[in-house]
Amino acid sequence: MAAFLGFLSQYALFLAEVLTVVLAVAFIVARVASAVSGSRRSEARGHLRTRRLDMKFRRLGLGIQREVMSAKAFKQLEKEQSQLDKARDKAEATRPCVYVLDFNGDIRASQVSSLRDEVTAVITAARPGDEVVVRLESPGGLVHSYGLAASQLARFREKKLPLTVVVDKIAASGGYMMACVADRIVAAPFAVLGSIGVVAQVPNVNRLLKKHDIDYEIVTAGPWKRTLTVFGENTEAGREKFRQEIEETHNLFKDFVHLHRPALDMEAVATGEHWYGTRALELGLCDEIRTSDDWLLARAPTADLLEVKVTTARSVGDRLGRLGAALLDRVVGKIQQSSMEPRG
């Protein structure tokens, strides 16, 4: 048994050494690549791309009809469709526009940088009668990141632009923080909603360090600058302070959801649990059961569906820099940073 424990200890030290080398290489790659990128271009430029989804749906339908109808019947259908198109073009100014945005969230809600430009573009172009639908997929992540993402969607509400959020798979925790801002939440039957809670996890290897006579010193200015630590010795006072911070964050989360969906029974839904679409509808977490495809198809006959997406062109140096930074962030995040940050 002692030999086995000794092997585990040596293996852990070996892994720590390998990890140190990986972090050092990743850091160097990130710094060099970022420097190269910075010398070529001061900032990434966003490119706005739009696509008419109602026209896409029509092309899909015509593609099927071409195969199942006779040539004569299909030709007649095309003629009738052409007449409808001309009539629609004459009434173009009176047809409302549904702006369609997509948000696929990771732990840091990194797509918020594109979202803010998309929101600005839509607000600038929208006319009375227009509306916005956001196809949202996110399991949540860092509180401050998703707080900013939710604030971006709140800009539509402030401008009196009707906002619908459609969830096909998941809008949990920080994802639901975004969704609750909408005037209406639509979810697929088995979409995951809720998880109105906060969690933080902090590994601690202090006993392992002590076993090998390794000291780890933490110097802070302010008694609560660091409550819990990965390498140092945690105290009960630090643990209690950390619990208080988590509880305060949870209360802010609940207040935010209640502000936008006051009819919710917060005691019932703010337990950190999640529910599937049909049950979420019963609890009031969503307003309708339907997929995003069906929702958009239902709007296509009476509105123009315009997909809005901001993409960023990046240089090779910038991509390498981001790859190195992402590797560094992923490794460190799994050990310390992601676990130290509260997640909503």
Buried (B, 14 or more C-beta within 10 A) or exposed (E): EEEEEEEEEEEEEEEEEEEEEEBEEBBEBBBBBBEBBBEEEEEBEBEEEEEBBBEBBBEEEBEEBEEEBEEEEBEEBEEEBEEEEEEEEEEEEEBBBBBBBBBEBEBBBBBBEBBBBBBEBBBEEBEEEBBBBBBBBBBBBBBBBBBBBBBBBBBBBEBEBBBBBBBBBBBBBBBBBBBBBBBBBBBBEEBBBBBBBBBBEBEBBBEBBEEEEEEEEEEEEEEEEBBBBBBBEBEEEBEEBBEEBBEEBBEBBBEBBBEBBEEBEBEEBBEBEBBBBBBBBEBBBBBEBBBBEEBBBEBBEEBBBBBBBBEEEBBEBBEBBBBBBBBBBEBBBEBBEBBBBBBB
